[in-house]
């Protein structure tokens, strides 16, 4: 007997749908994981770049020195009317400072001097610098001596003969670059930042092509490693940030996962406690009846009887007692009371409760003299 192919096809369809669903879920999880890793990598690189930009100062700064001097003295010849002076600003764009506080710097002045007879006969001269802060207050000053390098007449002649082609074509000049170190270890103060410097050359016979102020940072410690080993430092820094962010994301995911499980468990416990409280309340739902003489809060109540009038005393007689008032019947806890209606059809239990000694019907005259109604006449 051939088996029915319909259940097999349905089972194969269900298995295919299950495989497709699992594959789609796996691809979605892989996509989310890839995007998360890419985002963490980008955040790590951005954080390292921000740290490097804010922590590493400017490595080297070169600023042109525009020298000025007086010309109203009326003197002729190579002698100047005053010493050459230049004012150099150490603030870029009016806001960004060149120097970072706590970082040691080497500050030097580079002079481009021709090998003229005047400069060769100049000898030694002084170069001074005065650093000032806001308001023009001088916070540091330094003075250094300098001199053009000596070259004999024969050496200059040989140099002219060898490099005559370059001299004639303009690719070389007969000049010297003289570097004067003004500060070997200048440190910026955070409370009084340096905004500029005044440079003065104490010679009125010097001849210059130009001058430049050079500021070079001298790195130590972590900055030395970041500057001299940039690729290694970048790999280590980005990897450290990536591990840190990965741990944070993993802990956040575990907290979210455990929080959802714990909230579900708490909801289950709350429902179970509610069911237990409901079953317990059903067992104690019936409230005990109030005892005679006690109020709703268990306090004793005084039963106030109506005052007897003279007519009542005349009816009852001097030796008779008033009928006793029956209080409500006490019903024990967790017990069902009697049926509300009698089964013989003579009336309800409320009507039976009204039959007291005061409203009982008068006995028949036949039964007054006999205590036993079933006794015989003798």
C-alpha positions as CSV (number, residue, x, y, z in Angstrom):
1,X,0.0,0.0,0.0
2,X,1.5,3.3,-1.1
3,X,1.8,5.9,1.6
4,X,0.0,9.3,1.3
5,X,2.5,11.9,-0.1
6,X,0.6,14.9,1.4
7,X,2.1,14.6,5.0
8,X,5.6,14.1,3.6
9,X,5.2,17.2,1.5
10,X,3.8,19.2,4.4
11,X,6.7,18.1,6.6
12,X,9.2,19.0,3.9
13,X,7.6,22.4,3.5
14,X,7.8,23.0,7.2
15,X,11.4,22.0,7.3
16,X,12.2,24.3,4.4
17,X,10.4,27.2,6.1
18,X,12.4,26.4,9.3
19,X,15.7,26.4,7.4
20,X,14.9,29.6,5.6
21,X,13.9,31.3,8.9
22,X,17.1,30.1,10.6
23,X,19.2,31.2,7.7
24,X,17.5,34.6,7.6
25,X,18.0,35.0,11.4
26,X,21.7,34.0,11.1
27,X,22.3,36.5,8.3
28,X,20.6,39.2,10.3
29,X,22.7,38.5,13.3
30,X,25.9,38.5,11.2
31,X,24.9,41.8,9.7
32,X,24.2,43.3,13.1
33,X,27.5,41.9,14.4
34,X,29.5,43.3,11.4
35,X,27.9,46.8,11.8
36,X,28.6,46.8,15.5
37,X,32.2,45.9,15.0
38,X,32.6,48.5,12.2
39,X,31.0,51.1,14.5
40,X,33.3,50.2,17.4
41,X,36.3,50.3,15.1
42,X,35.4,53.7,13.8
43,X,34.7,55.0,17.4
44,X,38.1,53.6,18.5
45,X,39.9,55.3,15.7
46,X,38.1,58.6,16.2
47,X,38.8,58.5,19.9
48,X,42.5,57.9,19.3
49,X,42.7,60.7,16.8
50,X,41.0,63.1,19.1
51,X,43.4,62.1,21.9
52,X,46.4,62.5,19.6
53,X,45.2,65.9,18.3
54,X,44.6,67.3,21.8
55,X,47.6,65.7,23.6
56,X,50.3,66.2,21.0
57,X,51.5,69.8,20.6
58,X,52.8,71.4,17.4
59,X,56.1,69.7,16.7
60,X,57.8,72.5,14.8
61,X,56.7,76.1,14.2
62,X,58.5,78.6,11.9
63,X,57.5,82.2,11.9
64,X,59.1,84.9,9.6
65,X,60.8,87.7,11.4
66,X,60.2,91.1,9.8
67,X,63.0,93.4,11.0
68,X,62.5,97.1,11.3
69,X,64.8,100.0,12.2
70,X,64.8,103.8,12.2
71,X,65.9,105.8,9.2
72,X,65.5,109.4,10.4
73,X,69.0,109.8,11.8
74,X,70.4,111.1,8.5
75,X,73.6,109.0,8.7
76,X,75.2,107.8,5.5
77,X,76.9,104.5,4.8
78,X,76.2,101.0,6.1
79,X,75.5,102.2,9.7
80,X,71.8,102.0,10.7
81,X,70.1,104.6,12.8
82,X,69.0,102.0,15.4
83,X,69.2,98.3,16.2
84,X,67.1,96.0,14.1
85,X,63.9,95.0,16.0
86,X,61.1,92.6,15.2
87,X,57.8,91.7,16.9
88,X,56.7,88.1,16.4
89,X,53.2,86.8,17.3
90,X,52.9,83.4,18.9
91,X,49.1,83.1,18.4
92,X,47.8,81.6,15.2
93,X,44.6,83.1,13.8
94,X,44.2,85.2,16.9
95,X,43.0,82.3,19.1
96,X,45.2,79.2,18.7
97,X,48.3,79.3,20.7
98,X,51.6,77.9,19.4
99,X,53.0,76.8,22.7
100,X,51.4,74.2,25.0
101,X,51.8,74.5,28.7
102,X,54.1,72.0,30.4
103,X,55.9,71.2,27.2
104,X,59.6,72.1,26.8
105,X,60.6,74.0,23.6
106,X,63.8,74.9,21.9
107,X,63.6,78.4,20.4
108,X,66.2,79.7,18.0
109,X,66.7,82.5,15.5
110,X,67.9,81.7,12.0
111,X,69.7,84.6,10.3
112,X,70.4,84.6,6.6
113,X,73.6,86.7,6.2
114,X,75.6,87.4,3.0
115,X,79.4,86.9,3.1
116,X,79.9,90.6,2.5
117,X,83.0,92.5,3.7
118,X,80.8,94.4,6.2
119,X,79.5,91.2,7.9
120,X,83.0,89.6,7.9
121,X,84.3,92.7,9.7
122,X,81.3,92.8,12.0
123,X,82.6,90.4,14.6
124,X,80.4,89.4,17.5
125,X,77.0,90.8,18.2
126,X,74.1,90.2,20.6
127,X,70.7,88.9,20.0
128,X,68.0,89.4,22.6
129,X,64.4,88.1,23.0
130,X,61.7,89.2,25.3
131,X,58.5,87.1,25.6
132,X,55.4,88.9,26.7
133,X,51.8,87.9,27.7
134,X,48.5,89.7,27.3
135,X,48.8,93.4,28.0
136,X,52.5,93.5,26.9
137,X,53.9,92.3,30.3
138,X,57.3,90.7,29.8
139,X,57.4,87.2,31.4
140,X,60.8,85.9,30.1
141,X,63.9,87.3,28.4
142,X,67.1,85.9,27.0
143,X,70.3,87.1,25.3
144,X,72.8,85.2,23.2
145,X,75.9,86.2,21.2
146,X,76.5,85.2,17.6
147,X,79.1,85.6,14.9
148,X,79.5,84.8,11.2
149,X,81.6,81.7,10.5
150,X,85.1,82.5,9.5
151,X,86.3,81.6,6.0
152,X,89.7,82.5,4.7
153,X,90.4,84.2,1.4
154,X,91.8,81.1,-0.3
155,X,88.7,79.1,0.8
156,X,86.4,81.7,-0.6
157,X,88.3,81.8,-3.9
158,X,88.2,78.0,-4.3
159,X,84.5,78.0,-3.4
160,X,83.8,80.6,-6.0
161,X,85.8,78.7,-8.7
162,X,84.1,75.3,-8.0
163,X,80.5,76.6,-7.8
164,X,80.8,79.4,-10.3
165,X,78.3,77.8,-12.6
166,X,75.7,77.6,-9.8
167,X,76.5,81.1,-8.8
168,X,76.0,82.4,-12.3
169,X,72.8,80.5,-12.9
170,X,71.3,81.6,-9.6
171,X,70.9,78.2,-8.0
172,X,73.4,79.1,-5.2
173,X,74.4,82.2,-3.3
174,X,77.4,83.2,-1.3
175,X,75.7,83.4,2.1
176,X,75.6,81.7,5.4
177,X,72.7,80.5,7.6
178,X,73.5,81.5,11.2
179,X,71.4,79.8,13.9
180,X,71.3,81.4,17.3
181,X,69.8,79.4,20.1
182,X,67.7,81.7,22.4
183,X,66.0,79.1,24.6
184,X,67.1,75.5,25.1
185,X,64.2,74.5,27.5
186,X,61.4,77.0,27.4
187,X,58.2,76.0,29.2
188,X,54.9,77.6,28.9
189,X,53.0,78.7,31.9
190,X,49.3,77.9,32.0
191,X,48.4,81.1,34.0
192,X,50.5,83.5,31.9
193,X,50.5,82.2,28.3
194,X,53.0,83.6,25.9
195,X,51.4,85.7,23.1
196,X,54.4,87.2,21.4
197,X,58.1,87.9,21.5
198,X,60.3,91.0,20.7
199,X,63.6,90.2,19.0
200,X,66.4,92.7,18.8
201,X,69.8,92.5,17.2
202,X,72.4,94.7,18.9
203,X,74.3,95.9,15.9
204,X,73.7,98.8,13.6
205,X,76.1,97.5,10.9
206,X,74.7,94.0,10.4
207,X,73.4,93.1,6.9
208,X,70.7,90.5,6.6
209,X,68.8,88.7,3.8
210,X,66.1,87.6,6.2
211,X,65.4,85.9,9.5
212,X,63.1,83.2,10.9
213,X,62.1,82.2,14.4
214,X,62.1,78.4,14.9
215,X,60.2,76.7,17.7
216,X,60.8,73.0,18.1
217,X,59.1,70.8,20.8
218,X,61.4,68.5,22.8
219,X,59.3,65.4,23.5
220,X,59.7,63.1,26.5
221,X,57.8,60.2,27.8
222,X,54.5,59.3,26.1
223,X,54.8,62.1,23.6
224,X,58.2,60.8,22.6
225,X,56.7,57.4,21.8
226,X,53.7,58.9,20.0
227,X,55.9,61.1,17.8
228,X,58.8,58.7,17.0
229,X,56.6,55.5,16.7
230,X,53.3,56.7,15.2
231,X,52.1,53.5,13.5
232,X,52.8,51.3,16.6
233,X,51.2,53.8,18.9
234,X,48.2,54.1,16.6
235,X,47.7,50.3,16.5
236,X,48.0,49.9,20.3
237,X,45.7,52.8,21.0
238,X,43.0,51.8,18.6
239,X,43.1,48.2,19.8
240,X,42.9,49.3,23.4
241,X,39.9,51.5,22.6
242,X,38.3,48.7,20.7
243,X,38.6,46.2,23.6
244,X,37.3,48.8,26.0
245,X,34.2,49.5,23.9
246,X,33.6,45.8,23.2
247,X,33.6,45.1,27.0
248,X,31.1,47.9,27.5
249,X,28.8,46.7,24.7
250,X,29.0,43.1,26.0
251,X,28.1,44.0,29.5
252,X,25.2,46.2,28.3
253,X,23.9,43.2,26.2
254,X,24.2,40.8,29.2
255,X,22.5,43.3,31.5
256,X,19.6,43.7,29.0
257,X,19.4,40.0,28.6
258,X,19.4,39.2,32.3
259,X,17.0,42.1,32.9
260,X,14.4,40.7,30.5
261,X,14.7,37.2,32.0
262,X,14.5,38.6,35.6
263,X,11.5,40.8,34.8
264,X,9.8,37.7,33.2
265,X,10.6,35.7,36.3
266,X,9.3,38.4,38.6
267,X,6.1,38.6,36.6
268,X,5.6,34.9,37.0
269,X,6.2,35.1,40.7
270,X,3.8,38.0,41.0
271,X,1.1,36.0,39.2
272,X,1.7,32.9,41.4
273,X,1.5,35.1,44.6
274,X,-1.7,36.7,43.3
275,X,-3.3,33.2,42.7
276,X,-2.3,32.1,46.2
277,X,-3.7,35.3,47.7
278,X,-7.0,34.8,45.7
279,X,-7.4,31.2,46.9
280,X,-6.7,32.2,50.5
281,X,-9.2,35.0,50.3
282,X,-11.9,32.6,49.0
283,X,-11.4,30.4,52.1
284,X,-11.8,33.4,54.4
285,X,-14.5,35.3,52.6
286,X,-17.3,34.5,55.1
287,X,-17.3,37.1,57.9
288,X,-18.5,35.9,61.4
289,X,-21.8,37.3,62.6
290,X,-21.7,40.1,65.2
291,X,-22.1,38.9,68.8
292,X,-25.0,40.3,70.8
293,X,-23.9,43.3,72.7
294,X,-20.8,43.9,70.6
295,X,-20.5,46.6,67.9
296,X,-19.0,46.3,64.5
297,X,-15.5,46.8,66.0
298,X,-15.9,44.4,68.9
299,X,-16.9,47.1,71.4
300,X,-19.7,46.4,73.9
301,X,-23.0,48.1,73.2
302,X,-25.6,48.9,75.7
303,X,-29.1,47.7,74.7
304,X,-31.5,50.4,75.4
305,X,-35.0,49.3,76.1
306,X,-38.0,51.6,75.7
307,X,-39.2,53.2,78.9
308,X,-42.3,51.5,80.4
309,X,-45.4,53.5,80.4
310,X,-48.2,53.2,83.0
311,X,-50.4,51.4,80.5
312,X,-47.8,48.7,80.0
313,X,-47.4,48.2,83.8
314,X,-51.2,47.9,84.1
315,X,-51.3,45.3,81.4
316,X,-48.4,43.3,82.7
317,X,-49.2,43.5,86.3
318,X,-47.1,44.2,89.3
319,X,-45.4,40.7,89.4
320,X,-45.1,40.0,85.8
321,X,-41.9,40.4,83.8
322,X,-41.5,41.8,80.3
323,X,-40.9,39.3,77.6
324,X,-37.2,38.6,76.9
325,X,-35.8,39.9,73.6
326,X,-33.8,37.5,71.7
327,X,-30.7,38.7,70.0
328,X,-29.5,37.5,66.6
329,X,-28.5,34.0,66.4
330,X,-24.7,33.4,66.4
331,X,-23.5,31.5,63.4
332,X,-20.1,29.8,63.6
333,X,-17.4,30.4,61.1
334,X,-17.2,28.5,57.9
335,X,-20.5,26.8,58.5
336,X,-23.6,27.1,56.5
337,X,-26.7,28.4,58.2
338,X,-30.1,26.8,58.1
339,X,-32.2,27.0,55.0
340,X,-34.0,30.3,54.5
341,X,-37.4,28.7,54.0
342,X,-39.0,25.7,55.7
343,X,-39.9,22.7,53.7
344,X,-43.3,22.2,55.2
345,X,-44.7,25.4,53.6
346,X,-45.9,26.9,56.9
347,X,-43.9,30.0,56.5
348,X,-40.4,31.4,56.4
349,X,-37.9,31.4,59.3
350,X,-38.4,35.1,59.7
351,X,-42.1,34.5,60.5
352,X,-41.1,31.8,63.0
353,X,-38.8,34.2,64.7
354,X,-41.7,36.6,65.3
355,X,-43.6,34.0,67.4
356,X,-42.5,35.0,70.9
357,X,-44.3,34.7,74.3
358,X,-45.9,38.1,73.8
359,X,-47.7,37.2,70.6
360,X,-48.4,33.5,71.1
361,X,-52.1,32.6,70.8
362,X,-54.1,32.0,74.0
363,X,-54.4,28.3,74.9
364,X,-57.7,26.5,74.5
365,X,-59.9,26.2,77.6
366,X,-59.9,22.4,77.2
367,X,-56.2,22.2,77.9
368,X,-56.0,24.6,80.9
369,X,-56.6,22.1,83.7
370,X,-54.6,19.3,82.2
371,X,-50.8,19.2,82.1
372,X,-50.8,16.3,79.8
373,X,-53.1,16.8,76.8
374,X,-53.2,13.0,76.1
375,X,-54.4,12.1,79.7
376,X,-57.8,10.5,80.3
377,X,-60.7,11.9,82.5
378,X,-61.0,10.1,85.7
